[in-house]
Amino acid sequence: MRIFLLGFMGAGKSYWGKQLASHWNLPYFDLDDVIVEREGMAVAEIFAEKGETYFREQEGRILRELALDNDTFLIACGGGTPCFSDTMDFMNQHGITIWLNPSVPVMVERLQRKQAKRPLIQDLSAEELTAFTEKKLAERQPFYEQSQVIISDDAISLETFDKLVRHA
């Protein structure tokens, strides 16, 4: 099985990625963590020092490398990963794409818990965070909607994934 887990910040990609990789006995990669390890600096530092274009180039290159070097895997992608360098097409050709799409209030609540650790949103009020989430999600939605499996429930379980992925 070759799984790409997609979604906006706070959608649950890292949480479900770890759960599913264990459940399905798959090698697990958090794409942002792999980039951080290879670059030797945090994502926010890469953006600040080398720019978003550099980050997106590395993200696309490393994603392709992981996918082509492994027969089975689960990759939890960054929120913007599908939106650059024909990455969505690549993922759909090389595995099953799953878009985790909980409601905006659920994502905002999750983001508020870890807001201090996310430079892009750390200074936003609750209202600004909701507006930011809605705006960015709308920009990325055309890419996310190309996923083979879309899960728009706020309450999901391992069984939800088993049922939906079996039919993908």
Buried (B, 14 or more C-beta within 10 A) or exposed (E): BBBBBBBBBBBBBBEBBBBBBEBBEBEBBBBBEBBBEEBEBBBBEBBEEBEEEEBBBBBBEBBBEBBEEBEEBBBBBBBBBBBBBEBBEBBBEBBBBBBBBBEBEBBBBBBBEEBEEBEBBEEBEEEEBBBBBEEBBEEBBEBBEBBBBBBEEEEBEEEEBEEBBEEE
